[in-house]
Structures are given as C-alpha cells and as structure tokens.
C-alpha cells in the first residue's frame, strides 16, 4: 500500500505537477483563517525598529559601515 505522497509521486510523474491545494491536502497542511496567526513573536516589543534592522544586517553578515551592504 502506498502512502499519500507516494500516490502523488506516481500520479504526477505521469500527469505533471500538483497544484498547491493538492500538495497541501496530501501533506495535511491547514492554512490559517486569521492573518494574525501568521505573526511571529521573535522580537521584544521594547526594542526599536532601528535595532531590529541593525540586528538583521548583522545576522545577514553585513556591517553598517560596509559600503556594499
């Protein structure tokens, strides 16, 4: 017996690529109904936007003094 993803692999090997809806259904993915569910909670609210952007540049390996950044 095949798993759902194996069935999809066989089906789309012959008939082309699955739609996003078919992939989501096969993988059991549920899309959130409320956009607020997509918000992350990874940055402290007391930190400024400027501090966030500076940290983001550091995470990406750019220095603020680097003219190419």
TORKOLBA-624331 format. One record per residue: x, y, z of N, C-alpha, C in turn; residue in three letters. Coordinates in steps of 0.001 Angstrom, whole numbers, plus 524288, in hexadecimal, padded with zeros to 5 digits. Layout:
% TORKOLBA-624331
{nxx = X; nyy = Y; nzz = Z; caxx = X; cayy = Y; cazz = Z; cxx = X; cyy = Y; czz = Z; r = ALA};
...
END
This chain:
% TORKOLBA-624331
{nxx = 8034C; nyy = 7FB5E; nzz = 80000; caxx = 80000; cayy = 80000; cazz = 80000; cxx = 80375; cyy = 804DB; czz = 80000; r = UNK};
{nxx = 801E4; nyy = 808D5; nzz = 7FD22; caxx = 804F2; cayy = 80DA0; cazz = 7FCA2; cxx = 80334; cyy = 811A6; czz = 800A5; r = UNK};
{nxx = 806EB; nyy = 814C5; nzz = 80248; caxx = 805C3; cayy = 8195D; cazz = 80577; cxx = 80385; cyy = 81D8A; czz = 801CE; r = UNK};
{nxx = 800A7; nyy = 8217A; nzz = 803E4; caxx = 7FE80; cayy = 82599; cazz = 8007A; cxx = 8029A; cyy = 82848; czz = 7FD1B; r = UNK};
{nxx = 80740; nyy = 8293C; nzz = 7FF34; caxx = 80B3D; cayy = 82BE2; cazz = 7FC0E; cxx = 80D42; cyy = 82848; czz = 7F7C1; r = UNK};
{nxx = 80D6E; nyy = 82324; nzz = 7F8BC; caxx = 80F05; cayy = 81F79; cazz = 7F4A5; cxx = 80AFF; cyy = 81F66; czz = 7F045; r = UNK};
{nxx = 8060D; nyy = 81FAF; nzz = 7F1A9; caxx = 801EC; cayy = 81FD6; cazz = 7EDBB; cxx = 80267; cyy = 824CE; czz = 7EA76; r = UNK};
{nxx = 80375; nyy = 82925; nzz = 7ED0D; caxx = 80430; cayy = 82E05; cazz = 7EA22; cxx = 808DC; cyy = 82DA6; czz = 7E684; r = UNK};
{nxx = 80D22; nyy = 82B5E; nzz = 7E85A; caxx = 811D1; cayy = 82AE3; cazz = 7E522; cxx = 810AA; cyy = 827C1; czz = 7E03F; r = UNK};
{nxx = 80DCD; nyy = 82381; nzz = 7E0D1; caxx = 80C74; cayy = 8205A; cazz = 7DC38; cxx = 808C6; cyy = 82351; czz = 7D896; r = UNK};
{nxx = 804CD; nyy = 825D1; nzz = 7DAD8; caxx = 800F7; cayy = 828AC; cazz = 7D7B0; cxx = 8039A; cyy = 82D05; czz = 7D489; r = UNK};
{nxx = 806E7; nyy = 83024; nzz = 7D71E; caxx = 8091D; cayy = 834AE; cazz = 7D485; cxx = 80DE8; cyy = 83370; czz = 7D14E; r = UNK};
{nxx = 81007; nyy = 82ED5; nzz = 7D1E7; caxx = 81439; cayy = 82D2B; cazz = 7CE6D; cxx = 81206; cyy = 82C85; czz = 7C8EC; r = UNK};
{nxx = 80CFC; nyy = 82B45; nzz = 7C890; caxx = 80A75; cayy = 82A87; cazz = 7C379; cxx = 8076E; cyy = 82F4D; czz = 7C1A5; r = UNK};
{nxx = 80540; nyy = 8325D; nzz = 7C561; caxx = 80190; cayy = 8367C; cazz = 7C3E6; cxx = 8036C; cyy = 83C04; czz = 7C50D; r = UNK};
{nxx = 8082C; nyy = 83CD4; nzz = 7C693; caxx = 80A10; cayy = 8421F; cazz = 7C7A7; cxx = 80A1E; cyy = 8435C; czz = 7CD70; r = UNK};
{nxx = 80AFA; nyy = 84839; nzz = 7CEAC; caxx = 80BA5; cayy = 849F5; cazz = 7D40E; cxx = 8066C; cyy = 84ABD; czz = 7D6CE; r = UNK};
{nxx = 80640; nyy = 84999; nzz = 7DBF5; caxx = 80167; cayy = 84A75; cazz = 7DEED; cxx = 80087; cyy = 85044; czz = 7E003; r = UNK};
{nxx = 7FBAE; nyy = 85196; nzz = 7E101; caxx = 7FA7A; cayy = 856F5; cazz = 7E289; cxx = 7FBF5; cyy = 857AB; czz = 7E83F; r = UNK};
{nxx = 7FC29; nyy = 85C7F; nzz = 7E9ED; caxx = 7FD66; cayy = 85D9E; cazz = 7EF64; cxx = 7F942; cyy = 85B44; czz = 7F2FB; r = UNK};
{nxx = 7F45F; nyy = 85B3C; nzz = 7F147; caxx = 7F02F; cayy = 85902; cazz = 7F46B; cxx = 7F0DA; cyy = 8531B; czz = 7F504; r = UNK};
{nxx = 7F26E; nyy = 8507E; nzz = 7F0C2; caxx = 7F346; cayy = 84AD5; cazz = 7F106; cxx = 7F7E4; cyy = 8497F; czz = 7F488; r = UNK};
{nxx = 7FC10; nyy = 84C82; nzz = 7F429; caxx = 80090; cayy = 84B97; cazz = 7F78E; cxx = 7FF2D; cyy = 84C6A; czz = 7FD48; r = UNK};
{nxx = 7FC5E; nyy = 8509A; nzz = 7FE6A; caxx = 7FADE; cayy = 851BB; cazz = 803CF; cxx = 7F762; cyy = 84D64; czz = 805F7; r = UNK};
{nxx = 7F3A2; nyy = 84B98; nzz = 802E4; caxx = 7F02C; cayy = 84764; cazz = 804A9; cxx = 7F333; cyy = 8425C; czz = 805A1; r = UNK};
{nxx = 7F6D9; nyy = 84111; nzz = 8022C; caxx = 7F9E7; cayy = 83C47; cazz = 802C0; cxx = 7FD78; cyy = 83C7B; czz = 8078F; r = UNK};
{nxx = 7FF44; nyy = 84123; nzz = 808E9; caxx = 802D2; cayy = 841B9; cazz = 80D53; cxx = 7FFFA; cyy = 84300; czz = 81269; r = UNK};
{nxx = 7FAE1; nyy = 843A1; nzz = 81225; caxx = 7F7E0; cayy = 844D4; cazz = 816D7; cxx = 7F8AF; cyy = 84A57; czz = 818DB; r = UNK};
{nxx = 7FA10; nyy = 84DEE; nzz = 81564; caxx = 7FAFD; cayy = 85355; cazz = 816E9; cxx = 7F5D1; cyy = 85640; czz = 8171C; r = UNK};
{nxx = 7F507; nyy = 8591F; nzz = 81B54; caxx = 7F05C; cayy = 85C66; cazz = 81BC6; cxx = 7F212; cyy = 86217; czz = 81BA3; r = UNK};
{nxx = 7EFAA; nyy = 86520; nzz = 81853; caxx = 7F0EB; cayy = 86AA6; cazz = 817F5; cxx = 7EDD6; cyy = 86D95; czz = 81C22; r = UNK};
{nxx = 7F05C; nyy = 8713F; nzz = 81EC9; caxx = 7ED90; cayy = 8742D; cazz = 822DD; cxx = 7E955; cyy = 8779D; czz = 82076; r = UNK};
{nxx = 7E510; nyy = 87800; nzz = 82344; caxx = 7E0B7; cayy = 87B55; cazz = 8217A; cxx = 7E196; cyy = 88104; czz = 82301; r = UNK};
{nxx = 7E431; nyy = 881D7; nzz = 8276B; caxx = 7E50E; cayy = 88718; cazz = 8296C; cxx = 7EAAD; cyy = 888BD; czz = 8283F; r = UNK};
{nxx = 7EB79; nyy = 88D0F; nzz = 8257F; caxx = 7F0CD; cayy = 88ECB; cazz = 8244C; cxx = 7F42A; cyy = 88FB6; czz = 82927; r = UNK};
{nxx = 7F1C1; nyy = 890DC; nzz = 82D92; caxx = 7F4BB; cayy = 891B4; cazz = 83266; cxx = 7F7A3; cyy = 88CC1; czz = 8340D; r = UNK};
{nxx = 7F5C7; nyy = 8883A; nzz = 83250; caxx = 7F867; cayy = 8834D; cazz = 8338F; cxx = 7FDC2; cyy = 882E4; czz = 830F3; r = UNK};
{nxx = 7FEB3; nyy = 8861F; nzz = 82D09; caxx = 803A9; cayy = 8860D; cazz = 82A35; cxx = 807D3; cyy = 88988; czz = 82CB9; r = UNK};
{nxx = 80637; nyy = 88CC3; nzz = 8306E; caxx = 809E6; cayy = 8904B; cazz = 832F2; cxx = 80DB3; cyy = 88D49; czz = 8365E; r = UNK};
{nxx = 8128F; nyy = 88EBC; nzz = 83612; caxx = 81683; cayy = 88C57; cazz = 8395E; cxx = 81721; cyy = 88F5B; czz = 83E79; r = UNK};
{nxx = 81964; nyy = 88CCC; nzz = 8424E; caxx = 81A54; cayy = 88F4A; cazz = 84753; cxx = 82006; cyy = 88E54; czz = 848BB; r = UNK};
{nxx = 8238B; nyy = 89079; nzz = 84594; caxx = 8290C; cayy = 88F64; cazz = 84646; cxx = 82C34; cyy = 89436; czz = 847BC; r = UNK};
{nxx = 829D6; nyy = 898CB; nzz = 847DE; caxx = 82CB8; cayy = 89D85; cazz = 8490F; cxx = 82A11; cyy = 8A047; czz = 84D9D; r = UNK};
{nxx = 82D10; nyy = 8A1C7; nzz = 85191; caxx = 82ABE; cayy = 8A463; cazz = 8561C; cxx = 82815; cyy = 8A985; czz = 85498; r = UNK};
{nxx = 82371; nyy = 8AA7E; nzz = 85677; caxx = 82099; cayy = 8AF42; cazz = 854F2; cxx = 8233D; cyy = 8B441; czz = 856BB; r = UNK};
{nxx = 8267D; nyy = 8B409; nzz = 85ACE; caxx = 82907; cayy = 8B8C6; cazz = 85CAF; cxx = 82DB3; cyy = 8BA5B; czz = 85948; r = UNK};
{nxx = 82F60; nyy = 8B6F1; nzz = 855B5; caxx = 833B8; cayy = 8B830; cazz = 8522D; cxx = 8319F; cyy = 8BB56; czz = 84D8E; r = UNK};
{nxx = 834BD; nyy = 8BF02; nzz = 84BAA; caxx = 83309; cayy = 8C264; cazz = 84762; cxx = 833A3; cyy = 8BFA6; czz = 84216; r = UNK};
{nxx = 83126; nyy = 8C1FA; nzz = 83E3A; caxx = 8319F; cayy = 8C00A; cazz = 838E1; cxx = 8373B; cyy = 8C082; czz = 836FF; r = UNK};
{nxx = 839D0; nyy = 8C4B8; nzz = 83877; caxx = 83F41; cayy = 8C57A; cazz = 836E9; cxx = 842BB; cyy = 8C129; czz = 83925; r = UNK};
{nxx = 841BF; nyy = 8BFB1; nzz = 83E0E; caxx = 844C9; cayy = 8BB7D; cazz = 84073; cxx = 843C9; cyy = 8B64B; czz = 83DA5; r = UNK};
{nxx = 83EEB; nyy = 8B575; nzz = 83C22; caxx = 83DA5; cayy = 8B0B3; cazz = 83936; cxx = 8408C; cyy = 8B093; czz = 83408; r = UNK};
{nxx = 84073; nyy = 8B4EA; nzz = 83127; caxx = 84311; cayy = 8B512; cazz = 82C11; cxx = 848F2; cyy = 8B45F; czz = 82C99; r = UNK};
{nxx = 84B46; nyy = 8B6B8; nzz = 830A7; caxx = 850DB; cayy = 8B60B; cazz = 8318D; cxx = 8521D; cyy = 8B053; czz = 832AE; r = UNK};
{nxx = 84EF1; nyy = 8ADDC; nzz = 835E3; caxx = 84FC3; cayy = 8A857; cazz = 83720; cxx = 84F10; cyy = 8A4F8; czz = 83249; r = UNK};
{nxx = 84B3A; nyy = 8A636; nzz = 82F1D; caxx = 84A57; cayy = 8A356; cazz = 82A42; cxx = 84F1C; cyy = 8A3B5; czz = 826B1; r = UNK};
{nxx = 8515F; nyy = 8A85E; nzz = 82642; caxx = 85625; cayy = 8A903; cazz = 8231B; cxx = 85A8D; cyy = 8A5A9; czz = 82541; r = UNK};
{nxx = 85B0C; nyy = 8A58A; nzz = 82A6E; caxx = 85F21; cayy = 8A252; cazz = 82CDB; cxx = 85E2F; cyy = 89C88; czz = 82BC6; r = UNK};
{nxx = 85933; nyy = 89ACE; nzz = 82C42; caxx = 857EA; cayy = 8954C; cazz = 82B37; cxx = 8594C; cyy = 893D4; czz = 8259F; r = UNK};
{nxx = 858A0; nyy = 89787; nzz = 8221D; caxx = 859CA; cayy = 89680; cazz = 81C8C; cxx = 85F8C; cyy = 89717; czz = 81B46; r = UNK};
{nxx = 862AF; nyy = 898BB; nzz = 81F16; caxx = 8684C; cayy = 89934; cazz = 81E3D; cxx = 86A01; cyy = 89E70; czz = 81C16; r = UNK};
{nxx = 86683; nyy = 8A259; nzz = 81C32; caxx = 867DD; cayy = 8A783; cazz = 81A47; cxx = 86922; cyy = 8AB08; czz = 81EF2; r = UNK};
{nxx = 86CF4; nyy = 8AE4F; nzz = 81E3B; caxx = 86E0D; cayy = 8B24E; cazz = 82225; cxx = 86BD1; cyy = 8B773; czz = 82039; r = UNK};
{nxx = 869F4; nyy = 8BA9B; nzz = 823D1; caxx = 867C4; cayy = 8BFA3; cazz = 82249; cxx = 86BCF; cyy = 8C31E; czz = 81FA0; r = UNK};
{nxx = 870C1; nyy = 8C264; nzz = 82105; caxx = 874EC; cayy = 8C58F; cazz = 81EAB; cxx = 876B6; cyy = 8C36C; czz = 81966; r = UNK};
{nxx = 874D5; nyy = 8BEDA; nzz = 817EC; caxx = 87653; cayy = 8BC7A; cazz = 812F0; cxx = 87364; cyy = 8BF41; czz = 80E89; r = UNK};
{nxx = 8760D; nyy = 8C1E4; nzz = 80AED; caxx = 87362; cayy = 8C4CD; cazz = 806C8; cxx = 87045; cyy = 8C13B; czz = 8031E; r = UNK};
{nxx = 87175; nyy = 8BC47; nzz = 802E8; caxx = 86E99; cayy = 8B8BB; cazz = 7FF6E; cxx = 869A0; cyy = 8B6B2; czz = 801F1; r = UNK};
{nxx = 868CF; nyy = 8B7A1; nzz = 806F3; caxx = 86448; cayy = 8B57C; cazz = 809A9; cxx = 85F7A; cyy = 8B89D; czz = 808C3; r = UNK};
END
